[in-house]
Structures are given as C-alpha cells and as structure tokens.
Amino acid sequence: MPSQQPFALIESGAHGLAIVAVNEAAARLGIEAGTSLADARAAHPGLLSRPAEPEKDRIALLKLARWAGRYGPNRHVDGNDGLWIDVSGVAHLFGGEENLLNNMTQHLLSFGVAVQAGLADTLGAAHALARFGCPPDAAWAMAPVSETRASIGFLPVEALRLDAPRILLLKRLGLRHIGQLYDIPRDSLARRFRSSDVAAAVLVRLDQALGAMEEPRRPMQPPPVLSVARAFAEPLISSEALEAFTNELADELAAALAAKDLGARVLRLTFYRADGTSGTIAAAMSTPCHDARHMMALLSEKFSSIDAGFGVDILRLDAVRAGKRGANQKGFASPQGAAFRDPSELVDRLVNRLGRDAITVLRPNGSHIPERAEVRLPALDVLAAETSSRVQSYTPPWPYPKRLLRPAFMLSRPEPIQVTAGVPDGPPASFIWRRVERRVARAQGPERIAPEWWRTLYLDEDQKRPRTRDYYRIEDQQGAMYWVFRHGLYEGEEGSERPSWFLHGLFA
C-alpha cells in the first residue's frame, strides 16, 4: 500500500466498524483512532481500510521484544504498540547513548517498522519522550542524565500516561503541560481535584516520571544475575571467531562472578544476527562455577549448532542462575587421563552432551524391599540441591544396611524362574531361567525380607496381600552367581497359593 494514501485499520465494535489505527497520511487529514469508519469515509471517500489483526500484531511485537535483547537483557512490551528496554550498562558497547539510539532506530526502520524512541533516567520520562517528544525530523529524543525535569516539562499532560477523564480534568484546570505541575504545592494540587483518587493518580505518574517513586517493571524473562556482552562493527561469520570472542566473554564473566564470590549454575549465550534474528545456546552446571575453562568446555560442544546467518553483530553471555561457590574435591581424573578440576565437571559435561535425564544417581529411599530401597534421580538436580543446601548429604529415615550383599546388576523387575529344590523350603538345586537350565553348585541363605506392613493396612479382604521373600545367593556350575528369592512360605501365611521363585539380580 502506498504510504501517501490515507489508510486505516478497522475492527468491529458495539456501534459498527471503528478505526483503531491510521497512517501518517490519514492523520494529516484529521482522521483519528476511535472514529467510525462510516463518518471517516463520508469526509474522506478515498480512505483505504483493512481489518485489524490484533493477535498477529501481538506476536510481532513479542518478536521485536525478543530482538531488542541486543540492547539490554531486561525488556518487555509496553501496551499494544511499544517496547521498553533497560539499557543500563549497555550504551558503551555502541559508543554512547546517542549511537545506541541511532543503531536501534536504523535497524527498526530497515525492518519497515515506524519508530519513535525515547531515552531517559526513568521509564515514565522515556515513555513521554518517545510518544510526545520526538522532533518531526528525528526518530528519537533523549533526556540528558539528571535533566529529566527540564526535558519533559514542555510535553503535554497526556505524556503522563493518565486516562482520558483525568487528562480532561487537568485541562479544565488550565494544566496543559507537565512543567505546570512542578511548582504547584502538593496539598494545593490535591484540593483542585474533586476526588482524592484523581489527585493521587496524577501525583503517582508525575513522581514516577521524575524518579521520585520507583515503578515496578516485569521483564519478559527473569533478569540474569550477571551479564557481559560484546558488539562488533563487522558481523562475525566463522565459528572460530565466535568461539574466540565467547572465550573472552567467559573470562570476563568468570572474573565478575569470582569478585562477588558467586558461581554460575546456568549459562546462556545469545547471539544476535545482523538480519534481526537471534538464537541461544545454554549450559547447566551441577555446582556453582566461576571457572572460564569449564564454562567454555560446556558451551563449545554446542557451537556446531549455531547458525551465524548473515553474521553475528552482538554476543551476550548471561549467568542466568548463580549461587555461592563452595569448596569441592580437586584433581578428579577422567578416563582419558585429563584431569577434571572438580568431580561435578564430569557430570556437567555428560549432562550437557547427553541430556538431563540420561545421567542419574541412586539415592536411598524409605523402603527395605530391594527394588524400592533406592530411587534413581537426575544427577544434575541432585548435586545442585546438595550443594545449595546446608546439609551436604541426604540421610534417609530408614538407612539401608550396608553390610548386606547386593548384586551389581539388579533387574528392573524380578523375572520368574522354575526351581527344583531338595526340600520344599530349601535352596534351589537347579533352575530354568530364560529357557536355559542351570545346575546349582553352591548356595547361601536364606535372607528373609518381610513385606511392608504399612502397605497392607488399608487393603480389602479380597485384595492380594504382599508375601514374605527368602533370598538366596547361588552359584551355578559355570561360576555365574545369581540372586534369587522364593516368594511366599509353605507354612504360616494365609491362603493356599504355592510359593513361586524369581531371579532378581546378577553378581559380578
């Protein structure tokens, strides 16, 4: 659509089709949002229109907010047509605040996005400058540091983000510019309004704009604990250059973490491409780490998945989560002979390479039944919980006796076997497992394990009850050793069901 023609977006309302947005050509004709389409067409028959698509607009605005992370990790949408970005500590990457604003607006204009930007000490002042303070021939306005009062004083009271009734009341009182509110005593200003709520709303917005009152902001994702970034005049294309500069960022982040006696738990490397797209890679660590070498070891394995596209012009490395760095064992050797400085480093490498659920550890569980005596948990979560807790190791309420022999390989579920025994309640003389008969040379046992009585308290009479197990450690004539048990007793238990035999594990 030619930008010289008046154009409006419309949507259906309670009183028919209404205009929700206009371009500059339509605005110059006096057509405003909220006007009935029929009235606008009656005055300007050449007005073009198209149905508004608010959901697509919302998605596009969120995409812009994600892209805006190149100018600061803390950012979010502002209403239906704006963004806010906290650029604290970022301007030096672009050579100053003016260069940052020029870079941002030029990028947005190249995307075909109409832009008005404002930069100030407070969100309220930046909003006012962006919406009402941009000169006609510029895409941005800026309030110098500590000069917010003077920079927004000439702006209309609409810039204070007040609703229409409050704006109308201010104008009826002759207050048309923000600066006119500065010298009026607070008590006198409150008396001019009919309602104390109206006065309070005006004073809150004024104080937020001038920095006298904090304004809560919720970024689109939790802010990182620490963040370092690097901007490039010439976009990076080769993976070697990306890795080299990431290594520098890792050194810088590690030094910042060490200075605060912190260690990173989750790292996120975000790369912003020259075409306006971005991507991320992340790494998690089981214990807080401020070792740049280990950070790079985890990130470098994922560099092959980075698509630089037309080049990366900004790199940002965030410590998304961090914790106090504690003392740990040193000098843990890997199977290849290279030394890991910390045992948790091996866990980190394996988890980031194979996945969180692929590396697990066994922890005691509150049961004396062998298959329930231990539980398998993700190693990363267990080590992270243990290092962040004051209690470094977990002691179960029912510790499993360490003196009992258990096989190195336990079947996930006991498998049935056919047993021949010399006497009914004696050890097996031979057994058939997986269609192969094995003759027993030696047997040791039984070790009796009673059922968990607390599981039987609420069973109905017709429900099957758990039975006693007698475990035997047996060795066949070929030297293989097995852990088998007889499920049930020949005498003393209710019911007439005969005992059955199962193989539960294999000894090394």
C-alpha positions in Angstrom: 0.0 0.0 0.0 1.5 3.4 -0.9 2.3 5.4 2.2 1.0 8.6 0.6 -2.6 7.3 0.6 -4.7 7.6 3.8 -5.1 4.2 5.3 -6.7 2.8 8.5 -7.1 -0.4 10.3 -10.6 -1.2 11.5 -12.4 -3.6 13.8 -16.0 -4.3 14.6 -17.3 -2.6 17.8 -20.6 -2.0 19.6 -21.5 0.7 17.1 -20.3 -0.8 13.9 -16.9 -0.6 12.3 -14.4 1.7 14.0 -10.9 2.8 13.2 -8.2 1.6 15.6 -5.0 2.9 13.8 -4.1 5.2 11.0 -1.0 6.0 9.0 0.5 9.5 8.7 -1.4 10.4 5.6 -4.7 9.7 7.3 -3.6 11.5 10.5 -2.8 14.7 8.4 -6.4 14.7 7.3 -7.6 14.6 10.9 -8.7 11.0 11.0 -8.2 9.6 14.5 -8.4 6.2 16.2 -11.9 5.7 17.6 -13.7 7.4 14.7 -16.5 5.5 13.0 -15.4 4.2 9.6 -18.7 5.5 8.1 -18.0 9.0 9.4 -14.4 8.9 8.2 -15.5 7.7 4.7 -18.1 10.4 4.5 -15.5 13.1 5.0 -12.7 11.3 3.0 -14.1 8.9 0.4 -10.6 7.9 -0.6 -9.7 6.4 2.7 -8.4 2.8 2.4 -9.0 0.3 5.2 -8.2 -3.2 6.2 -9.4 -5.4 9.2 -7.1 -5.2 12.1 -5.4 -8.4 13.2 -4.6 -7.8 16.9 -3.3 -11.4 17.6 -0.7 -11.1 14.8 0.2 -7.7 16.0 0.8 -9.1 19.5 3.0 -11.9 18.2 5.0 -9.5 16.0 5.5 -7.1 19.0 6.8 -10.0 21.1 9.2 -10.9 18.4 10.5 -7.3 18.4 10.9 -7.5 22.2 13.0 -10.7 21.9 15.1 -9.0 19.2 15.5 -5.9 21.5 17.5 -8.1 23.9 20.6 -7.0 21.9 20.2 -3.6 23.7 19.6 -5.0 27.2 18.5 -8.3 28.7 15.7 -6.6 30.7 12.9 -5.6 28.3 9.2 -6.2 27.5 6.3 -4.9 25.5 4.6 -1.7 26.6 0.9 -1.7 25.8 -0.1 -2.8 22.3 2.4 -0.8 20.3 5.5 -0.2 22.3 8.6 -1.7 24.0 10.7 -0.7 27.0 14.3 -1.7 27.3 16.6 -1.2 30.3 19.9 -0.1 28.6 21.8 0.4 31.9 25.5 -0.5 31.3 24.9 -1.3 27.6 25.5 2.1 25.9 29.3 1.8 25.9 29.0 -1.2 23.6 27.6 1.1 20.9 29.9 4.1 21.6 27.4 6.1 23.8 23.7 6.6 24.2 23.2 8.6 21.0 24.9 5.9 19.0 22.7 3.3 20.7 19.5 5.1 19.8 20.7 5.6 16.2 21.6 1.9 15.9 18.2 0.8 17.3 16.1 3.2 15.2 18.0 2.5 12.0 17.6 -1.3 12.5 13.8 -0.9 13.1 13.4 1.4 10.1 15.2 -1.1 7.9 12.7 -3.7 9.0 9.9 -1.4 7.8 8.8 -0.6 11.4 7.8 3.0 12.1 9.7 4.0 15.3 9.8 6.8 17.9 12.2 6.2 20.7 12.9 8.0 24.0 15.7 7.6 26.4 15.7 8.9 30.0 16.6 8.1 33.6 13.1 6.7 34.2 10.6 4.6 32.3 7.9 7.3 32.6 10.1 10.0 31.2 11.3 7.8 28.3 7.7 6.9 27.5 6.8 10.6 27.4 9.7 11.5 25.1 9.0 8.6 22.8 5.3 9.3 22.4 5.2 13.1 22.6 8.8 14.4 22.5 10.3 13.3 19.2 11.1 16.1 16.8 9.4 15.9 13.4 12.7 15.2 11.6 14.1 12.7 14.1 13.2 9.2 15.2 14.3 9.6 18.9 14.5 12.1 21.8 16.8 11.8 24.8 16.8 13.4 28.2 20.4 14.0 29.4 21.4 12.4 32.7 19.8 14.3 35.7 17.9 16.7 33.4 14.6 14.8 33.3 12.5 17.7 34.7 13.7 20.1 32.1 13.4 17.6 29.3 9.8 16.6 29.8 8.4 19.9 31.3 7.2 21.2 27.9 5.4 18.0 27.0 1.6 17.8 27.2 0.0 16.2 30.2 -1.1 13.3 28.0 2.5 12.1 28.3 2.0 11.2 31.9 0.1 8.0 30.9 -3.2 9.1 32.5 -6.7 8.1 31.3 -8.9 10.4 29.4 -11.1 11.7 32.3 -8.0 12.7 34.3 -6.5 14.4 31.3 -9.7 16.3 30.6 -9.9 17.4 34.3 -6.3 18.7 34.2 -7.0 20.7 31.1 -10.1 22.2 32.6 -7.9 23.4 35.5 -5.7 25.1 33.0 -2.9 22.5 33.4 -1.8 21.6 29.8 1.9 20.9 30.2 3.8 18.7 32.7 6.0 21.6 33.8 2.9 23.4 35.1 2.6 20.8 37.8 6.1 21.2 39.2 5.6 24.4 41.2 2.1 23.7 42.5 2.2 22.6 46.1 1.1 19.1 46.6 -1.7 20.0 49.0 -3.0 22.7 46.7 -2.9 20.3 43.7 -4.9 17.7 45.6 -7.5 20.3 46.6 -8.1 21.3 43.0 -9.4 17.8 42.2 -12.9 16.6 43.2 -11.6 13.2 44.2 -8.5 12.2 46.2 -8.1 9.2 43.9 -7.7 11.5 40.9 -5.1 13.6 42.7 -3.2 10.5 43.8 -3.1 9.1 40.3 -1.7 12.3 38.9 0.9 12.6 41.6 2.0 9.0 41.2 2.5 9.3 37.5 4.4 12.6 38.0 6.7 11.1 40.7 7.4 8.0 38.5 8.3 10.2 35.6 10.7 12.4 37.7 12.2 9.4 39.5 10.8 10.3 43.0 8.9 7.0 43.1 10.0 3.5 41.9 8.0 2.0 39.1 7.8 -1.8 39.1 8.7 -3.5 35.8 8.4 -7.1 34.9 10.8 -8.2 32.1 9.7 -10.8 29.6 12.1 -13.3 31.2 13.9 -13.3 34.6 16.9 -11.0 34.5 20.3 -12.7 34.7 22.4 -12.5 37.8 25.3 -11.1 35.7 25.7 -10.4 32.1 28.5 -9.5 29.7 28.2 -8.5 26.0 30.3 -7.6 23.0 29.2 -5.7 19.9 31.0 -5.9 16.6 31.3 -3.3 13.8 31.8 -6.1 11.3 29.5 -9.1 11.8 31.2 -12.4 12.8 30.6 -15.3 10.4 33.2 -18.0 11.2 32.7 -20.4 14.1 36.3 -19.8 15.1 35.7 -16.1 15.6 32.5 -16.8 17.6 34.3 -19.2 19.8 37.2 -16.9 20.4 35.1 -13.9 21.4 32.9 -16.2 23.6 36.0 -17.3 25.3 36.8 -13.7 26.1 33.2 -13.2 27.4 33.6 -16.3 29.6 36.8 -14.9 31.1 35.1 -11.6 31.8 32.0 -13.3 33.3 34.1 -15.6 35.4 36.0 -12.7 36.9 32.8 -10.8 37.7 31.4 -13.9 39.4 34.6 -14.5 41.4 34.6 -10.9 42.5 31.1 -11.5 44.1 32.1 -14.9 45.4 29.5 -16.5 43.1 29.4 -19.3 40.7 27.1 -19.8 37.6 24.6 -22.6 37.6 23.0 -21.9 34.2 24.7 -20.1 31.4 23.0 -18.7 28.3 24.9 -17.4 25.2 22.7 -15.3 23.0 23.9 -14.3 19.5 22.1 -11.5 17.6 22.4 -11.7 13.8 22.7 -8.7 11.5 19.3 -9.6 9.8 17.4 -9.0 13.1 17.1 -12.7 14.2 18.7 -14.3 17.2 19.5 -17.6 18.7 20.7 -19.1 22.0 22.6 -22.0 23.5 22.6 -22.8 27.1 24.6 -25.0 29.6 23.7 -26.1 33.1 26.1 -26.9 35.9 25.5 -29.1 39.0 27.6 -26.9 41.3 28.2 -23.1 41.1 31.2 -22.4 38.8 33.3 -19.4 38.1 35.9 -21.3 36.0 36.0 -19.9 32.5 37.7 -23.1 31.2 34.8 -25.2 32.4 32.2 -22.8 31.0 33.8 -22.9 27.6 34.1 -26.7 27.7 30.3 -26.9 28.1 29.5 -24.2 25.6 32.0 -25.3 22.9 30.2 -28.6 22.4 27.2 -26.7 21.2 28.9 -24.3 18.8 28.3 -26.6 15.9 24.5 -25.9 16.2 25.0 -22.1 15.8 23.8 -20.7 12.5 25.5 -17.3 12.0 23.3 -16.5 9.0 24.5 -13.1 7.6 26.8 -12.6 10.6 26.5 -12.1 14.3 27.0 -8.5 15.4 26.3 -8.9 19.2 27.2 -11.6 21.6 25.8 -11.8 25.2 26.7 -14.3 27.8 24.4 -14.4 30.9 24.7 -16.1 34.2 21.0 -16.9 34.4 21.3 -18.6 37.8 24.1 -18.4 40.3 24.9 -19.5 43.8 27.6 -19.3 46.4 30.8 -21.1 45.3 31.8 -23.7 47.9 34.9 -25.8 48.4 35.0 -29.1 46.5 37.3 -32.1 45.8 40.0 -31.3 43.3 42.1 -33.4 40.9 39.4 -35.8 39.8 40.8 -37.7 36.8 38.9 -38.6 33.7 39.3 -42.0 32.0 41.2 -40.4 29.2 43.8 -39.2 31.6 42.9 -35.5 31.5 42.2 -34.1 35.0 38.8 -32.6 35.8 39.3 -29.9 38.4 36.0 -30.9 40.1 34.1 -34.1 40.1 30.9 -32.2 39.2 32.6 -31.1 36.0 32.4 -34.6 34.6 28.6 -34.7 35.4 28.2 -31.3 33.7 30.0 -32.4 30.6 27.9 -35.6 30.3 24.6 -34.0 31.1 25.1 -31.2 28.6 26.2 -33.7 25.9 23.7 -36.5 26.6 20.8 -34.7 28.2 19.5 -34.1 31.7 17.7 -37.4 32.1 20.5 -39.5 30.7 22.8 -39.1 33.7 21.3 -40.3 37.0 22.4 -41.2 40.5 21.0 -43.6 43.1 19.7 -42.2 46.3 18.3 -44.1 49.3 14.5 -44.5 49.6 12.3 -45.2 52.6 11.8 -49.0 52.0 13.5 -52.3 52.8 12.2 -54.0 49.7 15.2 -54.2 47.3 13.6 -52.8 44.2 12.2 -49.9 46.3 15.2 -49.3 48.5 16.8 -46.8 46.1 15.5 -44.2 43.7 17.1 -43.0 40.5 17.3 -39.2 40.2 18.8 -36.8 37.6 22.4 -36.2 38.7 22.3 -32.5 37.9 19.3 -31.9 40.1 20.7 -34.0 43.0 24.1 -32.3 43.0 22.6 -28.9 42.7 20.3 -29.5 45.6 23.0 -30.9 47.8 25.5 -28.1 47.1 22.8 -25.4 47.7 21.6 -27.0 51.0 23.3 -26.6 54.3 23.1 -30.4 54.6 25.6 -31.6 52.1 24.4 -35.2 52.1 21.0 -36.7 52.5 20.4 -39.3 55.3 17.3 -41.3 54.8 15.0 -42.0 57.7 15.4 -45.8 57.1 19.1 -46.2 56.1 19.7 -49.4 54.1 22.1 -51.7 55.9 25.5 -51.5 54.2 26.6 -54.9 55.5 24.1 -56.8 53.3 25.4 -58.1 50.0 23.6 -56.9 46.9 24.2 -57.8 43.3 26.0 -55.3 41.0 23.2 -55.7 38.4 19.6 -55.6 39.6 16.8 -56.4 37.2 14.2 -53.6 36.9 11.6 -56.2 37.6 12.2 -59.7 39.1 11.8 -62.4 36.4 10.1 -65.8 37.2 12.2 -69.0 37.2 11.4 -72.7 37.5 13.2 -74.2 40.5 13.9 -77.8 41.6 14.8 -78.0 45.3 15.8 -80.9 47.5 13.3 -80.0 50.2 10.3 -77.7 49.8 11.8 -74.8 51.8 15.4 -75.4 50.9 17.7 -73.6 48.4 17.4 -74.4 44.7 19.3 -77.5 43.3 18.7 -76.3 39.7 16.6 -73.7 37.9 15.5 -72.7 34.5 15.8 -69.0 33.5 15.1 -67.7 30.0 14.7 -71.3 28.7 18.2 -72.4 29.9 18.6 -74.9 32.8 21.4 -74.1 35.3 22.6 -76.5 37.9 23.5 -75.0 41.3 26.9 -75.8 42.7 26.7 -73.6 45.9 24.0 -71.7 47.7 24.0 -69.3 50.6 20.9 -68.1 52.5 18.1 -67.5 53.1 17.9 -63.8 53.9 14.3 -63.2 54.8 12.6 -59.9 53.9 9.2 -59.3 55.3 6.6 -57.3 53.3 5.9 -53.7 54.1 3.2 -54.0 56.7 2.1 -50.4 56.3 1.0 -51.2 52.7 -1.4 -53.8 54.0 -3.3 -51.7 56.5 -6.0 -50.5 54.1 -6.3 -53.5 51.8 -9.7 -55.1 51.4 -10.1 -58.7 52.3 -10.4 -59.8 48.7 -7.2 -58.0 47.7 -3.9 -59.8 47.2 -1.5 -59.2 50.0 2.3 -59.0 49.7 4.2 -62.1 50.8 7.4 -62.8 52.5 10.6 -63.3 50.5 13.5 -65.7 51.1 16.6 -64.6 49.2 19.5 -66.9 48.2 22.8 -66.2 46.7 23.6 -69.1 44.4 26.4 -70.1 42.0 26.0 -72.4 39.1 28.5 -75.0 37.8 29.9 -72.4 35.3 30.7 -70.0 38.1 28.0 -67.4 37.4 26.3 -66.1 40.6 22.7 -65.1 40.9 20.4 -63.5 43.5 17.0 -65.4 43.6 14.1 -65.5 46.0 11.2 -67.6 47.0 8.0 -65.5 47.1 5.9 -66.9 49.9 6.2 -69.6 52.5 5.0 -73.2 52.6 3.5 -72.7 56.0 2.3 -69.9 58.2 0.9 -67.5 55.6 -2.8 -67.1 54.7 -4.1 -68.6 51.5 -3.4 -71.8 49.7 -1.3 -70.3 46.9 2.0 -72.1 46.5 5.3 -70.1 46.7 6.9 -69.0 43.4 10.5 -68.3 42.5 12.1 -65.2 40.9 15.6 -64.1 39.8 16.3 -60.6 41.0 19.9 -59.8 40.2 23.4 -60.9 38.9 26.6 -60.7 40.9 29.7 -59.5 39.1 
